[in-house]
Amino acid sequence: MIKKTFKIPDMTCSNCAMKLESLEDILDGVKEINASYHRLEMVIEYDNSKLTDEQIISAVKEKGYTAIAT
C-alpha cells in the first residue's frame, strides 16, 4: 500500500470532494480516499500492484476533474 497526493485544481466545493471520494467504491485496490476542496487535493491510499497513477487520473477525469500527481 502506498499513500499519494493528487492536486485537483478545479475542485470547487464539498460536493466535488464527495464525488471524488466515491471513487473508493469504484477503483480496485483503494483502501481510502480523502479529498479536500479547501486544499484542492485528494489523498489516496491504494495497492500500487492493482492500480496505477494513470488509472487514478483517468477515473478522476471521468468524474469531471483534473488530477495532477505530486
N, CA, C and O atoms as a Tripos MOL2 file, in Angstrom:
@<TRIPOS>MOLECULE
protein
  280   279    70     0     0
PROTEIN
NO_CHARGES

@<TRIPOS>ATOM
      1 N           0.8430   -1.1940    0.0000 N.3       1 MET1
      2 CA          0.0000    0.0000    0.0000 C.3       1 MET1
      3 C           0.8770    1.2420    0.0000 C.2       1 MET1
      4 O           1.8890    1.3170    0.6970 O.2       1 MET1
      5 N           0.4650    2.1960   -0.7890 N.am      2 ILE2
      6 CA          1.1340    3.4930   -0.7680 C.3       2 ILE2
      7 C           0.0810    4.5790   -0.5880 C.2       2 ILE2
      8 O          -1.1030    4.3620   -0.8410 O.2       2 ILE2
      9 N           0.5260    5.7380   -0.1500 N.am      3 LYS3
     10 CA         -0.3440    6.8990    0.0140 C.3       3 LYS3
     11 C           0.2140    7.9950   -0.8780 C.2       3 LYS3
     12 O           1.4010    8.3150   -0.8120 O.2       3 LYS3
     13 N          -0.6440    8.5700   -1.7130 N.am      4 LYS4
     14 CA         -0.1950    9.5710   -2.6660 C.3       4 LYS4
     15 C          -1.1750   10.7390   -2.7020 C.2       4 LYS4
     16 O          -2.3800   10.5610   -2.5220 O.2       4 LYS4
     17 N          -0.6410   11.9300   -2.9360 N.am      5 THR5
     18 CA         -1.4580   13.1340   -3.0390 C.3       5 THR5
     19 C          -1.5550   13.5640   -4.4940 C.2       5 THR5
     20 O          -0.5640   13.5850   -5.2240 O.2       5 THR5
     21 N          -2.7680   13.9060   -4.8950 N.am      6 PHE6
     22 CA         -3.0200   14.4550   -6.2240 C.3       6 PHE6
     23 C          -3.6340   15.8350   -6.0560 C.2       6 PHE6
     24 O          -4.5780   16.0030   -5.2840 O.2       6 PHE6
     25 N          -3.1130   16.8170   -6.7650 N.am      7 LYS7
     26 CA         -3.7250   18.1430   -6.7900 C.3       7 LYS7
     27 C          -4.9420   18.0760   -7.7020 C.2       7 LYS7
     28 O          -4.8940   17.4720   -8.7730 O.2       7 LYS7
     29 N          -6.0320   18.7020   -7.2690 N.am      8 ILE8
     30 CA         -7.2750   18.7600   -8.0500 C.3       8 ILE8
     31 C          -7.6240   20.2490   -8.1760 C.2       8 ILE8
     32 O          -8.4310   20.7540   -7.3960 O.2       8 ILE8
     33 N          -7.0340   20.9550   -9.1360 N.am      9 PRO9
     34 CA         -7.1770   22.4140   -9.1970 C.3       9 PRO9
     35 C          -8.5820   22.9140   -9.5120 C.2       9 PRO9
     36 O          -8.8980   24.0690   -9.2270 O.2       9 PRO9
     37 N          -9.4380   22.0630  -10.0970 N.am     10 ASP10
     38 CA        -10.7750   22.5170  -10.4720 C.3      10 ASP10
     39 C         -11.8730   22.0390   -9.5130 C.2      10 ASP10
     40 O         -13.0530   22.0510   -9.8640 O.2      10 ASP10
     41 N         -11.4870   21.6200   -8.3090 N.am     11 MET11
     42 CA        -12.4640   21.2520   -7.2760 C.3      11 MET11
     43 C         -12.9330   22.5420   -6.6030 C.2      11 MET11
     44 O         -12.1160   23.3620   -6.1820 O.2      11 MET11
     45 N         -14.2620   22.7170   -6.5040 N.am     12 THR12
     46 CA        -14.7790   24.0000   -6.0180 C.3      12 THR12
     47 C         -15.6560   23.9400   -4.7690 C.2      12 THR12
     48 O         -15.9860   24.9800   -4.1980 O.2      12 THR12
     49 N         -16.0420   22.7220   -4.3330 N.am     13 CYS13
     50 CA        -16.9610   22.6510   -3.1950 C.3      13 CYS13
     51 C         -16.8810   21.2930   -2.5100 C.2      13 CYS13
     52 O         -16.1890   20.3880   -2.9760 O.2      13 CYS13
     53 N         -17.5950   21.1650   -1.4000 N.am     14 SER14
     54 CA        -17.5810   19.8950   -0.6710 C.3      14 SER14
     55 C         -18.2580   18.7830   -1.4650 C.2      14 SER14
     56 O         -17.9060   17.6150   -1.3020 O.2      14 SER14
     57 N         -19.2190   19.1210   -2.3190 N.am     15 ASN15
     58 CA        -19.8370   18.1010   -3.1650 C.3      15 ASN15
     59 C         -18.8210   17.5170   -4.1410 C.2      15 ASN15
     60 O         -18.8520   16.3230   -4.4380 O.2      15 ASN15
     61 N         -17.9240   18.3580   -4.6350 N.am     16 CYS16
     62 CA        -16.8450   17.8810   -5.5070 C.3      16 CYS16
     63 C         -15.9880   16.8720   -4.7570 C.2      16 CYS16
     64 O         -15.6410   15.8200   -5.2930 O.2      16 CYS16
     65 N         -15.6510   17.1960   -3.5270 N.am     17 ALA17
     66 CA        -14.8240   16.3070   -2.7120 C.3      17 ALA17
     67 C         -15.5310   14.9720   -2.4910 C.2      17 ALA17
     68 O         -14.9010   13.9170   -2.5650 O.2      17 ALA17
     69 N         -16.8260   15.0130   -2.2200 N.am     18 MET18
     70 CA        -17.5850   13.7770   -2.0060 C.3      18 MET18
     71 C         -17.6380   12.9420   -3.2860 C.2      18 MET18
     72 O         -17.5590   11.7140   -3.2380 O.2      18 MET18
     73 N         -17.7710   13.6090   -4.4180 N.am     19 LYS19
     74 CA        -17.7910   12.9010   -5.6910 C.3      19 LYS19
     75 C         -16.4660   12.1690   -5.9230 C.2      19 LYS19
     76 O         -16.4510   11.0310   -6.3910 O.2      19 LYS19
     77 N         -15.3650   12.8290   -5.5920 N.am     20 LEU20
     78 CA        -14.0540   12.1990   -5.7540 C.3      20 LEU20
     79 C         -13.8590   11.0640   -4.7510 C.2      20 LEU20
     80 O         -13.2710   10.0380   -5.0910 O.2      20 LEU20
     81 N         -14.3350   11.2320   -3.5450 N.am     21 GLU21
     82 CA        -14.2130   10.1780   -2.5390 C.3      21 GLU21
     83 C         -15.0200    8.9370   -2.9240 C.2      21 GLU21
     84 O         -14.7180    7.8350   -2.4650 O.2      21 GLU21
     85 N         -16.0380    9.1080   -3.7560 N.am     22 SER22
     86 CA        -16.8360    7.9570   -4.2010 C.3      22 SER22
     87 C         -16.0370    7.0230   -5.1120 C.2      22 SER22
     88 O         -16.4620    5.8950   -5.3630 O.2      22 SER22
     89 N         -14.8970    7.4770   -5.6030 N.am     23 LEU23
     90 CA        -14.0290    6.6150   -6.4080 C.3      23 LEU23
     91 C         -13.5380    5.4190   -5.5990 C.2      23 LEU23
     92 O         -13.1530    4.3960   -6.1660 O.2      23 LEU23
     93 N         -13.5540    5.5470   -4.2850 N.am     24 GLU24
     94 CA        -13.1430    4.4680   -3.3880 C.3      24 GLU24
     95 C         -13.9540    3.1920   -3.6570 C.2      24 GLU24
     96 O         -13.4330    2.0830   -3.5390 O.2      24 GLU24
     97 N         -15.2270    3.3600   -4.0170 N.am     25 ASP25
     98 CA        -16.1020    2.2180   -4.2650 C.3      25 ASP25
     99 C         -15.9370    1.6480   -5.6720 C.2      25 ASP25
    100 O         -16.3720    0.5290   -5.9430 O.2      25 ASP25
    101 N         -15.3180    2.4050   -6.5590 N.am     26 ILE26
    102 CA        -15.2250    2.0310   -7.9690 C.3      26 ILE26
    103 C         -13.8710    1.4260   -8.3250 C.2      26 ILE26
    104 O         -13.7960    0.4650   -9.0900 O.2      26 ILE26
    105 N         -12.8060    1.9890   -7.7690 N.am     27 LEU27
    106 CA        -11.4540    1.5730   -8.1410 C.3      27 LEU27
    107 C         -10.9780    0.3970   -7.3060 C.2      27 LEU27
    108 O         -11.0410    0.4290   -6.0770 O.2      27 LEU27
    109 N         -10.5000   -0.6400   -7.9800 N.am     28 ASP28
    110 CA         -9.9870   -1.8220   -7.3020 C.3      28 ASP28
    111 C          -8.6300   -1.5140   -6.6730 C.2      28 ASP28
    112 O          -7.7520   -0.9490   -7.3250 O.2      28 ASP28
    113 N          -8.4660   -1.8820   -5.4180 N.am     29 GLY29
    114 CA         -7.1900   -1.6900   -4.7350 C.3      29 GLY29
    115 C          -7.1260   -0.4650   -3.8520 C.2      29 GLY29
    116 O          -6.1100   -0.2330   -3.1960 O.2      29 GLY29
    117 N          -8.1940    0.3340   -3.8170 N.am     30 VAL30
    118 CA         -8.1980    1.5470   -2.9960 C.3      30 VAL30
    119 C          -8.5970    1.2040   -1.5690 C.2      30 VAL30
    120 O          -9.6070    0.5410   -1.3310 O.2      30 VAL30
    121 N          -7.7890    1.6680   -0.6280 N.am     31 LYS31
    122 CA         -8.1280    1.4960    0.7930 C.3      31 LYS31
    123 C          -8.9150    2.6980    1.2870 C.2      31 LYS31
    124 O          -9.9240    2.5430    1.9760 O.2      31 LYS31
    125 N          -8.4510    3.9160    0.9340 N.am     32 GLU32
    126 CA         -9.1030    5.1240    1.4440 C.3      32 GLU32
    127 C          -8.8010    6.3120    0.5350 C.2      32 GLU32
    128 O          -7.7080    6.4280   -0.0190 O.2      32 GLU32
    129 N          -9.7950    7.1930    0.3940 N.am     33 ILE33
    130 CA         -9.6220    8.4610   -0.3250 C.3      33 ILE33
    131 C         -10.1390    9.5820    0.5580 C.2      33 ILE33
    132 O         -11.2500    9.5030    1.0830 O.2      33 ILE33
    133 N          -9.3380   10.6240    0.7220 N.am     34 ASN34
    134 CA         -9.7500   11.8420    1.4140 C.3      34 ASN34
    135 C          -9.5080   13.0110    0.4780 C.2      34 ASN34
    136 O          -8.3780   13.2690    0.0620 O.2      34 ASN34
    137 N         -10.5790   13.7120    0.1530 N.am     35 ALA35
    138 CA        -10.4740   14.8680   -0.7340 C.3      35 ALA35
    139 C         -10.8130   16.1320    0.0530 C.2      35 ALA35
    140 O         -11.7070   16.1250    0.8990 O.2      35 ALA35
    141 N         -10.0950   17.2130   -0.2320 N.am     36 SER36
    142 CA        -10.3340   18.4930    0.4370 C.3      36 SER36
    143 C         -10.4070   19.6060   -0.6000 C.2      36 SER36
    144 O          -9.4360   19.8810   -1.3040 O.2      36 SER36
    145 N         -11.5740   20.2420   -0.6820 N.am     37 TYR37
    146 CA        -11.6610   21.3480   -1.6380 C.3      37 TYR37
    147 C         -10.9610   22.6010   -1.1040 C.2      37 TYR37
    148 O         -10.6120   23.4860   -1.8850 O.2      37 TYR37
    149 N         -10.7540   22.6870    0.1950 N.am     38 HIS38
    150 CA        -10.0080   23.8170    0.7640 C.3      38 HIS38
    151 C          -8.5420   23.7730    0.3350 C.2      38 HIS38
    152 O          -7.9300   24.8080    0.0690 O.2      38 HIS38
    153 N          -7.9900   22.5650    0.2710 N.am     39 ARG39
    154 CA         -6.5820   22.4010   -0.1290 C.3      39 ARG39
    155 C          -6.4360   22.0440   -1.6080 C.2      39 ARG39
    156 O          -5.3240   21.9710   -2.1310 O.2      39 ARG39
    157 N          -7.5700   21.8220   -2.2750 N.am     40 LEU40
    158 CA         -7.5820   21.4250   -3.6900 C.3      40 LEU40
    159 C          -6.7300   20.1890   -3.9310 C.2      40 LEU40
    160 O          -5.9060   20.1500   -4.8450 O.2      40 LEU40
    161 N          -6.9470   19.1690   -3.0830 N.am     41 GLU41
    162 CA         -6.1720   17.9540   -3.2410 C.3      41 GLU41
    163 C          -6.9660   16.7240   -2.8020 C.2      41 GLU41
    164 O          -7.9630   16.8100   -2.0860 O.2      41 GLU41
    165 N          -6.4780   15.5910   -3.2620 N.am     42 MET42
    166 CA         -7.0460   14.3020   -2.9110 C.3      42 MET42
    167 C          -5.8910   13.4090   -2.4680 C.2      42 MET42
    168 O          -4.8980   13.2670   -3.1810 O.2      42 MET42
    169 N          -6.0280   12.8090   -1.2850 N.am     43 VAL43
    170 CA         -5.0270   11.8660   -0.7840 C.3      43 VAL43
    171 C          -5.6470   10.4790   -0.8990 C.2      43 VAL43
    172 O          -6.7410   10.2260   -0.3940 O.2      43 VAL43
    173 N          -4.9340    9.5960   -1.5650 N.am     44 ILE44
    174 CA         -5.4580    8.2550   -1.7980 C.3      44 ILE44
    175 C          -4.4510    7.2170   -1.3200 C.2      44 ILE44
    176 O          -3.2620    7.2910   -1.6300 O.2      44 ILE44
    177 N          -4.9490    6.2520   -0.5620 N.am     45 GLU45
    178 CA         -4.1300    5.1290   -0.1190 C.3      45 GLU45
    179 C          -4.5900    3.9150   -0.9100 C.2      45 GLU45
    180 O          -5.7690    3.5600   -0.8880 O.2      45 GLU45
    181 N          -3.6500    3.2780   -1.6130 N.am     46 TYR46
    182 CA         -4.0300    2.2020   -2.5170 C.3      46 TYR46
    183 C          -2.9000    1.1960   -2.7140 C.2      46 TYR46
    184 O          -1.7400    1.4460   -2.3850 O.2      46 TYR46
    185 N          -3.2910    0.0470   -3.2650 N.am     47 ASP47
    186 CA         -2.3640   -1.0280   -3.5840 C.3      47 ASP47
    187 C          -1.8250   -0.7630   -4.9900 C.2      47 ASP47
    188 O          -2.5440   -0.9110   -5.9780 O.2      47 ASP47
    189 N          -0.5520   -0.3700   -5.0650 N.am     48 ASN48
    190 CA          0.0030    0.0030   -6.3680 C.3      48 ASN48
    191 C           0.3030   -1.2070   -7.2570 C.2      48 ASN48
    192 O           0.7790   -1.0360   -8.3790 O.2      48 ASN48
    193 N           0.0340   -2.4180   -6.7800 N.am     49 SER49
    194 CA          0.1280   -3.5830   -7.6600 C.3      49 SER49
    195 C          -1.1940   -3.8080   -8.4010 C.2      49 SER49
    196 O          -1.2500   -4.5840   -9.3550 O.2      49 SER49
    197 N          -2.2620   -3.1240   -7.9570 N.am     50 LYS50
    198 CA         -3.5760   -3.2490   -8.5810 C.3      50 LYS50
    199 C          -4.0050   -1.9910   -9.3210 C.2      50 LYS50
    200 O          -4.9070   -2.0430  -10.1570 O.2      50 LYS50
    201 N          -3.3730   -0.8640   -9.0260 N.am     51 LEU51
    202 CA         -3.8340    0.4280   -9.5270 C.3      51 LEU51
    203 C          -2.6510    1.3260   -9.8340 C.2      51 LEU51
    204 O          -1.6990    1.3930   -9.0560 O.2      51 LEU51
    205 N          -2.7060    2.0180  -10.9690 N.am     52 THR52
    206 CA         -1.6190    2.9250  -11.3540 C.3      52 THR52
    207 C          -2.0770    4.3730  -11.2330 C.2      52 THR52
    208 O          -3.2720    4.6570  -11.1510 O.2      52 THR52
    209 N          -1.1030    5.2850  -11.2220 N.am     53 ASP53
    210 CA         -1.4230    6.7110  -11.2100 C.3      53 ASP53
    211 C          -2.2730    7.0780  -12.4230 C.2      53 ASP53
    212 O          -3.2040    7.8770  -12.3150 O.2      53 ASP53
    213 N          -1.9550    6.4980  -13.5670 N.am     54 GLU54
    214 CA         -2.6930    6.7980  -14.7930 C.3      54 GLU54
    215 C          -4.1610    6.3890  -14.6750 C.2      54 GLU54
    216 O          -5.0450    7.0930  -15.1630 O.2      54 GLU54
    217 N          -4.4180    5.2480  -14.0260 N.am     55 GLN55
    218 CA         -5.8050    4.8100  -13.8300 C.3      55 GLN55
    219 C          -6.5450    5.7490  -12.8830 C.2      55 GLN55
    220 O          -7.7240    6.0370  -13.0850 O.2      55 GLN55
    221 N          -5.8590    6.2200  -11.8580 N.am     56 ILE56
    222 CA         -6.4710    7.1670  -10.9180 C.3      56 ILE56
    223 C          -6.7890    8.4680  -11.6420 C.2      56 ILE56
    224 O          -7.8990    8.9890  -11.5240 O.2      56 ILE56
    225 N          -5.8310    8.9920  -12.3840 N.am     57 ILE57
    226 CA         -6.0220   10.2480  -13.1190 C.3      57 ILE57
    227 C          -7.1770   10.1120  -14.1080 C.2      57 ILE57
    228 O          -7.9780   11.0350  -14.2580 O.2      57 ILE57
    229 N          -7.2650    8.9730  -14.7790 N.am     58 SER58
    230 CA         -8.3490    8.7300  -15.7320 C.3      58 SER58
    231 C          -9.7090    8.6790  -15.0310 C.2      58 SER58
    232 O         -10.6860    9.2340  -15.5340 O.2      58 SER58
    233 N          -9.7760    8.0210  -13.8820 N.am     59 ALA59
    234 CA        -11.0380    7.9360  -13.1290 C.3      59 ALA59
    235 C         -11.4750    9.3180  -12.6390 C.2      59 ALA59
    236 O         -12.6630    9.6430  -12.6640 O.2      59 ALA59
    237 N         -10.5220   10.1230  -12.1980 N.am     60 VAL60
    238 CA        -10.8350   11.4880  -11.7650 C.3      60 VAL60
    239 C         -11.3620   12.2950  -12.9510 C.2      60 VAL60
    240 O         -12.3100   13.0670  -12.8080 O.2      60 VAL60
    241 N         -10.7520   12.1160  -14.1140 N.am     61 LYS61
    242 CA        -11.1920   12.8250  -15.3260 C.3      61 LYS61
    243 C         -12.6170   12.4370  -15.6970 C.2      61 LYS61
    244 O         -13.4000   13.2840  -16.1290 O.2      61 LYS61
    245 N         -12.9610   11.1500  -15.5280 N.am     62 GLU62
    246 CA        -14.3280   10.6940  -15.8120 C.3      62 GLU62
    247 C         -15.3370   11.3640  -14.8900 C.2      62 GLU62
    248 O         -16.5020   11.5170  -15.2580 O.2      62 GLU62
    249 N         -14.9050   11.7680  -13.6920 N.am     63 LYS63
    250 CA        -15.7840   12.4860  -12.7600 C.3      63 LYS63
    251 C         -15.8640   13.9810  -13.0950 C.2      63 LYS63
    252 O         -16.6590   14.7110  -12.5020 O.2      63 LYS63
    253 N         -15.0320   14.4370  -14.0540 N.am     64 GLY64
    254 CA        -15.0920   15.8290  -14.4930 C.3      64 GLY64
    255 C         -14.0070   16.7330  -13.9170 C.2      64 GLY64
    256 O         -14.1310   17.9570  -13.9680 O.2      64 GLY64
    257 N         -12.9530   16.1460  -13.3740 N.am     65 TYR65
    258 CA        -11.8940   16.9370  -12.7310 C.3      65 TYR65
    259 C         -10.5290   16.5930  -13.2950 C.2      65 TYR65
    260 O         -10.3600   15.5880  -13.9850 O.2      65 TYR65
    261 N          -9.5710   17.4320  -12.9930 N.am     66 THR66
    262 CA         -8.1880   17.2400  -13.3840 C.3      66 THR66
    263 C          -7.3900   16.8150  -12.1620 C.2      66 THR66
    264 O          -7.4850   17.4370  -11.1030 O.2      66 THR66
    265 N          -6.5980   15.7500  -12.3100 N.am     67 ALA67
    266 CA         -5.7350   15.2850  -11.2220 C.3      67 ALA67
    267 C          -4.2860   15.3890  -11.6490 C.2      67 ALA67
    268 O          -3.9170   14.9810  -12.7500 O.2      67 ALA67
    269 N          -3.4690   15.9410  -10.7620 N.am     68 ILE68
    270 CA         -2.0440   16.0870  -11.0300 C.3      68 ILE68
    271 C          -1.2940   15.4110   -9.8780 C.2      68 ILE68
    272 O          -1.4100   15.8270   -8.7250 O.2      68 ILE68
    273 N          -0.5270   14.3700  -10.2000 N.am     69 ALA69
    274 CA          0.2450   13.6690   -9.1710 C.3      69 ALA69
    275 C           1.3170   14.5850   -8.6340 C.2      69 ALA69
    276 O           1.9670   15.3050   -9.3920 O.2      69 ALA69
    277 N           1.5080   14.5610   -7.3010 N.am     70 THR70
    278 CA          2.5460   15.4130   -6.6990 C.3      70 THR70
    279 C           3.6550   14.5660   -6.1290 C.2      70 THR70
    280 O           4.6200   15.1000   -5.5800 O.2      70 THR70
@<TRIPOS>BOND
     1     1     2 1
     2     2     3 1
     3     3     4 2
     4     3     5 am
     5     5     6 1
     6     6     7 1
     7     7     8 2
     8     7     9 am
     9     9    10 1
    10    10    11 1
    11    11    12 2
    12    11    13 am
    13    13    14 1
    14    14    15 1
    15    15    16 2
    16    15    17 am
    17    17    18 1
    18    18    19 1
    19    19    20 2
    20    19    21 am
    21    21    22 1
    22    22    23 1
    23    23    24 2
    24    23    25 am
    25    25    26 1
    26    26    27 1
    27    27    28 2
    28    27    29 am
    29    29    30 1
    30    30    31 1
    31    31    32 2
    32    31    33 am
    33    33    34 1
    34    34    35 1
    35    35    36 2
    36    35    37 am
    37    37    38 1
    38    38    39 1
    39    39    40 2
    40    39    41 am
    41    41    42 1
    42    42    43 1
    43    43    44 2
    44    43    45 am
    45    45    46 1
    46    46    47 1
    47    47    48 2
    48    47    49 am
    49    49    50 1
    50    50    51 1
    51    51    52 2
    52    51    53 am
    53    53    54 1
    54    54    55 1
    55    55    56 2
    56    55    57 am
    57    57    58 1
    58    58    59 1
    59    59    60 2
    60    59    61 am
    61    61    62 1
    62    62    63 1
    63    63    64 2
    64    63    65 am
    65    65    66 1
    66    66    67 1
    67    67    68 2
    68    67    69 am
    69    69    70 1
    70    70    71 1
    71    71    72 2
    72    71    73 am
    73    73    74 1
    74    74    75 1
    75    75    76 2
    76    75    77 am
    77    77    78 1
    78    78    79 1
    79    79    80 2
    80    79    81 am
    81    81    82 1
    82    82    83 1
    83    83    84 2
    84    83    85 am
    85    85    86 1
    86    86    87 1
    87    87    88 2
    88    87    89 am
    89    89    90 1
    90    90    91 1
    91    91    92 2
    92    91    93 am
    93    93    94 1
    94    94    95 1
    95    95    96 2
    96    95    97 am
    97    97    98 1
    98    98    99 1
    99    99   100 2
   100    99   101 am
   101   101   102 1
   102   102   103 1
   103   103   104 2
   104   103   105 am
   105   105   106 1
   106   106   107 1
   107   107   108 2
   108   107   109 am
   109   109   110 1
   110   110   111 1
   111   111   112 2
   112   111   113 am
   113   113   114 1
   114   114   115 1
   115   115   116 2
   116   115   117 am
   117   117   118 1
   118   118   119 1
   119   119   120 2
   120   119   121 am
   121   121   122 1
   122   122   123 1
   123   123   124 2
   124   123   125 am
   125   125   126 1
   126   126   127 1
   127   127   128 2
   128   127   129 am
   129   129   130 1
   130   130   131 1
   131   131   132 2
   132   131   133 am
   133   133   134 1
   134   134   135 1
   135   135   136 2
   136   135   137 am
   137   137   138 1
   138   138   139 1
   139   139   140 2
   140   139   141 am
   141   141   142 1
   142   142   143 1
   143   143   144 2
   144   143   145 am
   145   145   146 1
   146   146   147 1
   147   147   148 2
   148   147   149 am
   149   149   150 1
   150   150   151 1
   151   151   152 2
   152   151   153 am
   153   153   154 1
   154   154   155 1
   155   155   156 2
   156   155   157 am
   157   157   158 1
   158   158   159 1
   159   159   160 2
   160   159   161 am
   161   161   162 1
   162   162   163 1
   163   163   164 2
   164   163   165 am
   165   165   166 1
   166   166   167 1
   167   167   168 2
   168   167   169 am
   169   169   170 1
   170   170   171 1
   171   171   172 2
   172   171   173 am
   173   173   174 1
   174   174   175 1
   175   175   176 2
   176   175   177 am
   177   177   178 1
   178   178   179 1
   179   179   180 2
   180   179   181 am
   181   181   182 1
   182   182   183 1
   183   183   184 2
   184   183   185 am
   185   185   186 1
   186   186   187 1
   187   187   188 2
   188   187   189 am
   189   189   190 1
   190   190   191 1
   191   191   192 2
   192   191   193 am
   193   193   194 1
   194   194   195 1
   195   195   196 2
   196   195   197 am
   197   197   198 1
   198   198   199 1
   199   199   200 2
   200   199   201 am
   201   201   202 1
   202   202   203 1
   203   203   204 2
   204   203   205 am
   205   205   206 1
   206   206   207 1
   207   207   208 2
   208   207   209 am
   209   209   210 1
   210   210   211 1
   211   211   212 2
   212   211   213 am
   213   213   214 1
   214   214   215 1
   215   215   216 2
   216   215   217 am
   217   217   218 1
   218   218   219 1
   219   219   220 2
   220   219   221 am
   221   221   222 1
   222   222   223 1
   223   223   224 2
   224   223   225 am
   225   225   226 1
   226   226   227 1
   227   227   228 2
   228   227   229 am
   229   229   230 1
   230   230   231 1
   231   231   232 2
   232   231   233 am
   233   233   234 1
   234   234   235 1
   235   235   236 2
   236   235   237 am
   237   237   238 1
   238   238   239 1
   239   239   240 2
   240   239   241 am
   241   241   242 1
   242   242   243 1
   243   243   244 2
   244   243   245 am
   245   245   246 1
   246   246   247 1
   247   247   248 2
   248   247   249 am
   249   249   250 1
   250   250   251 1
   251   251   252 2
   252   251   253 am
   253   253   254 1
   254   254   255 1
   255   255   256 2
   256   255   257 am
   257   257   258 1
   258   258   259 1
   259   259   260 2
   260   259   261 am
   261   261   262 1
   262   262   263 1
   263   263   264 2
   264   263   265 am
   265   265   266 1
   266   266   267 1
   267   267   268 2
   268   267   269 am
   269   269   270 1
   270   270   271 1
   271   271   272 2
   272   271   273 am
   273   273   274 1
   274   274   275 1
   275   275   276 2
   276   275   277 am
   277   277   278 1
   278   278   279 1
   279   279   280 2
@<TRIPOS>SUBSTRUCTURE
     1 MET1         2 RESIDUE 1 A MET
     2 ILE2         6 RESIDUE 1 A ILE
     3 LYS3        10 RESIDUE 1 A LYS
     4 LYS4        14 RESIDUE 1 A LYS
     5 THR5        18 RESIDUE 1 A THR
     6 PHE6        22 RESIDUE 1 A PHE
     7 LYS7        26 RESIDUE 1 A LYS
     8 ILE8        30 RESIDUE 1 A ILE
     9 PRO9        34 RESIDUE 1 A PRO
    10 ASP10       38 RESIDUE 1 A ASP
    11 MET11       42 RESIDUE 1 A MET
    12 THR12       46 RESIDUE 1 A THR
    13 CYS13       50 RESIDUE 1 A CYS
    14 SER14       54 RESIDUE 1 A SER
    15 ASN15       58 RESIDUE 1 A ASN
    16 CYS16       62 RESIDUE 1 A CYS
    17 ALA17       66 RESIDUE 1 A ALA
    18 MET18       70 RESIDUE 1 A MET
    19 LYS19       74 RESIDUE 1 A LYS
    20 LEU20       78 RESIDUE 1 A LEU
    21 GLU21       82 RESIDUE 1 A GLU
    22 SER22       86 RESIDUE 1 A SER
    23 LEU23       90 RESIDUE 1 A LEU
    24 GLU24       94 RESIDUE 1 A GLU
    25 ASP25       98 RESIDUE 1 A ASP
    26 ILE26      102 RESIDUE 1 A ILE
    27 LEU27      106 RESIDUE 1 A LEU
    28 ASP28      110 RESIDUE 1 A ASP
    29 GLY29      114 RESIDUE 1 A GLY
    30 VAL30      118 RESIDUE 1 A VAL
    31 LYS31      122 RESIDUE 1 A LYS
    32 GLU32      126 RESIDUE 1 A GLU
    33 ILE33      130 RESIDUE 1 A ILE
    34 ASN34      134 RESIDUE 1 A ASN
    35 ALA35      138 RESIDUE 1 A ALA
    36 SER36      142 RESIDUE 1 A SER
    37 TYR37      146 RESIDUE 1 A TYR
    38 HIS38      150 RESIDUE 1 A HIS
    39 ARG39      154 RESIDUE 1 A ARG
    40 LEU40      158 RESIDUE 1 A LEU
    41 GLU41      162 RESIDUE 1 A GLU
    42 MET42      166 RESIDUE 1 A MET
    43 VAL43      170 RESIDUE 1 A VAL
    44 ILE44      174 RESIDUE 1 A ILE
    45 GLU45      178 RESIDUE 1 A GLU
    46 TYR46      182 RESIDUE 1 A TYR
    47 ASP47      186 RESIDUE 1 A ASP
    48 ASN48      190 RESIDUE 1 A ASN
    49 SER49      194 RESIDUE 1 A SER
    50 LYS50      198 RESIDUE 1 A LYS
    51 LEU51      202 RESIDUE 1 A LEU
    52 THR52      206 RESIDUE 1 A THR
    53 ASP53      210 RESIDUE 1 A ASP
    54 GLU54      214 RESIDUE 1 A GLU
    55 GLN55      218 RESIDUE 1 A GLN
    56 ILE56      222 RESIDUE 1 A ILE
    57 ILE57      226 RESIDUE 1 A ILE
    58 SER58      230 RESIDUE 1 A SER
    59 ALA59      234 RESIDUE 1 A ALA
    60 VAL60      238 RESIDUE 1 A VAL
    61 LYS61      242 RESIDUE 1 A LYS
    62 GLU62      246 RESIDUE 1 A GLU
    63 LYS63      250 RESIDUE 1 A LYS
    64 GLY64      254 RESIDUE 1 A GLY
    65 TYR65      258 RESIDUE 1 A TYR
    66 THR66      262 RESIDUE 1 A THR
    67 ALA67      266 RESIDUE 1 A ALA
    68 ILE68      270 RESIDUE 1 A ILE
    69 ALA69      274 RESIDUE 1 A ALA
    70 THR70      278 RESIDUE 1 A THR
